[in-house]
């Protein structure tokens, strides 16, 4: 019934635009026949509005995957390169968090491992639907991969240009409608002391949890709560999400033979380059979408790349 209501609503909006467009075209023809510029301008403005509505509906069709409506986890890891890569990982985490906040999503930080001198070694946070902001996984599912940064290093006293790498992995939260069976014998659970901020209690007790799913080698960890039990519950939720995302990838690869599993994402498989020197340019290497305002992109203006990736995955565009 839920799927039927969704499809009925989508068809209704399409038919409404078709009806309004016919009226606007008739009005435009009337204005041209009577040489009335005011009527022509009004009709052209209406057509422009309908075009924007149609574009929004088109995006809805791109967000029609099995898990697109789900909340999602974003996991970021610094690549080789020490402080440079760790600072780049922090910049990426901020970019996605700012995008999410600007769109009205809720952002919940789950785990963060601080860098040796600056930045982060890794971070995990959840992006959740809120009010009119929905389909978080649908929007971000194409962001998994290796991201490359080229810039003059602020950590290099000789002001040399450096190239840094960080990996991003996005996977959907599993809701109650999806049943993921995990047996206790397949799990290895480790506890450890949280390494980040969180107060004296967090840093003095083994409240952080790391769970390894032995058959697949998937590892998740959580340290954002003082309670070991709550951290374990959150880690189990993340593990179910990872296993579900893994299964979705396997299905997609079998159907299209064009998507790779996470294990195949290596440092030689960059999906996007962010160049801050000698010029500013962000370019997606899959869709060829690009923007010259690299600082704006790093501040969360990534819609151009998200839409291009969605269009390519669904319709083969780009």
N, C-alpha and C positions, 0 to 999 in steps of 0.2 A: 504493500500500500504506500509505503514511503517513497519507493522508487516511482510508482505510478504518479503520485502527486508532484514529484520533481519534474517528470517528463511532461505532464499536463501543463504545469506552470511555464516551462520553457517553450512549449509549442504555442501557448497563449500569448507569450510576449513576442514571439516571432510573427504571429498572425496580426498582432496589433501594429507592429512596425510596418508590415506589408500594407495594411489598410491605411495607415497614416501617410505612408509614402505615396500611395496612389492618389490620395487627396492633394498632397503637396504638388505632385506632378501635374495634376489637372489645373491647380491654381497657377502654376508656373506657365502652362500653356495659355491660360486665360490672360495672364499679365502680358505675355509676349504678343498675343493677338490684339490686345487693346493698347499695346505700347505703354503700359503703366509700370514704371520703374519701382514704385512703392510695393506693388503686389509681387513683382519679380524678386525684390530683395527679401520680402517676408517668406516667400516660398523657398528661396535658396537657404535662408537661415534655418527653416524647418528641416530641410533635407540634410543640412550639416548636423543638426541635433540627432536625426534618425541614424545617420552614419555612426555617430559616437555610441548610440544605443546598440547598434548592430555589432560594433567592435566589442562591447562588453559581453554581449551574448556569445560571440565567437570565443572569447576567453573562457566562458562557462563550459563550452563544449570541450575545450582543451583540458579542463579540470574534471574529467569524468572517469578517472582511474579508480580502481577498486578501493584504494586507501587514501585518495586525494583529500577527502574531507577530514581526515584524522589530524590530531595534533602531531607534532614531530619533535624528535630530538636532533640537535645539531652537535656534532663531535668534531673538534679541531685538534690537530696534532702538528707540532713544529717539525720540520724536516731537519736534515743534517745542516750544520752551520752555526750551532751555538746561539749566542745572543741575537745575532741577526735574524735567524729563523724564528726564534722565540718571540721577538718583538713583532715579526710579521704575523705570527699566529694570533697574537693579541689584537692586532689591527683588524684581522679578519673577523674575530669574535665580536669586536665592537661594530663592524660593518653590518653584520647580520642582526645584531641586537638593535641597532638604530633603525634598520629597515623595518623590523618587526614592530618596534614601538611607534614609529611614524604611521604604520598601517593600522594600529589599534590592537595588535595582538598582545597577549600576556607573555612575558619572558620570565622563566624560572631557572636560576642557576643551580646546577646539580653538583658539578665537580670542577675544580680548577687546580692545576698543579703549576705553581709559580716557577718562572725561569730562574736560572742561576744568578743573573745580574739584572735582567729586565725581561718584560714580556711573560709569556707562559709556555710551558712545555706541552700542556694539553688543557682542554676545557670541554665541558659538556653542559648544555642548557636545553630547556624545553620551550618550544614556541606553541602557544595554545590559542585556539579560537576565542574571540571575545566580541560580543555584540555583532556588528556588521563585518568584522574581520574573520573570514573563514578560509577553509581549504589550505591550512599552512603547509601540510606535506605536499599537496599538489603544486604549490608555488615553488617550493624549495627542492623538490626531489631531484632536479637536474643539476644541483650544485655539488654533488658528490664528486670528488676528484682532487687533483693536485693544482694548486694556485701558485703562480710565480710572481714575485715582486722584483723589479729592477729599480734601484735608487742609489743616490749618494748616501753612504752609511753615516748616520749620526754618531756611531760608535767607533768610527775610524778616524784617527787624528790626522791622517793624510788625505781625508775627504775623497776616498776612492769609490768607484761604483761597485755595488755588490748585487748579486742575484740570490734571492732567498726563496725557499719553498715551504709550503705548509699544505697538509691534506685536510679536506673537509668531507665529512660523511653525514648524510641526512637520512633518517629512518623514521617510519611512522609509529606513533604510539598505538598499542593494541587496545581496542575498546572491548566492552563486555560481549559484543556480538561475535567476536572472534575467539575461538577456543584454541589455545596453544598448550599442548600437553608436554610437561617437562618432568622427568623422573629424577628423584633425589640422587639416585646412584650415578647420574650423569653430571652431577655438579661438584665442583670443588670450591668451598667458601673460605676465604681468608679474611682476617681482620687486621687492621693496622691503624696507626695513629694518623689523624688528619694532618696534612702538611700546610694547609692554608689558614686563612683567618677563620675565626669561629669562637674565640673565647678560650679561657684557660681549660674549661672542661673538655672541649673538643681536642685540644692539643695534648692533654694528659691521660686520655683514655683511648682504648682501641675501639673507637666507635665507627671508623670507616670500614666499608665492606667492599671486597672484591670477589666477584663470582665468575668462575670459568665453566663454560659448557664444554665438557670434555669431548663429545663426539664431533663438534664443529670447530672447537678452538676459540669460540667467541668469548670475549672477556668484557665485563662491565664493572664499573665501580661507582660508589656514591659516598660522599663525605659531608653533605651539606647540612645534616641534622646532628644534634647531640645524641639522639637515640640510635643505638645500633639496630634496634628492631625496625625503626622507620627507614633507616638507610638500607636495610636488607629488602624491605618491601619495595622501595624505589628502584633498587638494583634489579630485583626480579621483574618489575615492570619494564625496565630498559632491556633486560635480556629477552623477554617475550617479543618486544618490539624489534630487536635485532634479528631474531630468528624469523619473525614474520617478514621483515624486509628482505632477508636472505631468500626466502621462498618466493617472494614477488619477483626478485631479480632472476631467479632460476626460470620461472614461468615466462618472463619477458624475453629472456635470452633464447629460450626454446622456440618461442613464437616468431621472433624477429631476427635472431642471430646477429643483433647489432649492439646489444647492451652487454657490458662486462660485469662480472662479479667484483666485489670489492677487493678480493685477493689478487685481482689482475691489475688493480690500479697501482702503478709504480711511479717513481719519481721521473720517469721518462714519458709520462702520459699526462702532461699538463692540459687542463681544460681552458684556462684563462690566464692571460698575462696582464700585469698591472705595471706600467712603465711610468716612473716619475722623473727620470733623467735619461737622455738629454732632452726629451720632450715628454709631454703628458699624453698618455693613451692607454685605455683599457680595451683589450680585444679578446673576444671569445674565439678560441681556436676551432670550435665545432661548428658554430653558426655563422662566424665571421662578423657578428654584431660588434660594434665598437663605439666608444665615447671618448671625446677629448678631455672632458673634465674628470680627470682621475681622482682628484681630491673629493669631488662631489660623490663619485661612486663609493669611495672608501667611507663616506659619511652616510651611506645607506641608499643611495640612488641607483638601485640595481634592477629596476623594473624592465628596462630595455633588454637585459640579458635573460631575465626570467621568462619574459614573453617569447623571445626568439627561441629559447631552448624548448619551451612547451610546444611551440608551433612545429619545430623540427621533429620532436619525438612523436607527435600525434599525426602530423600531416606530411612529414618528409620535406618541410620547407627549410630554407636557409642554405 
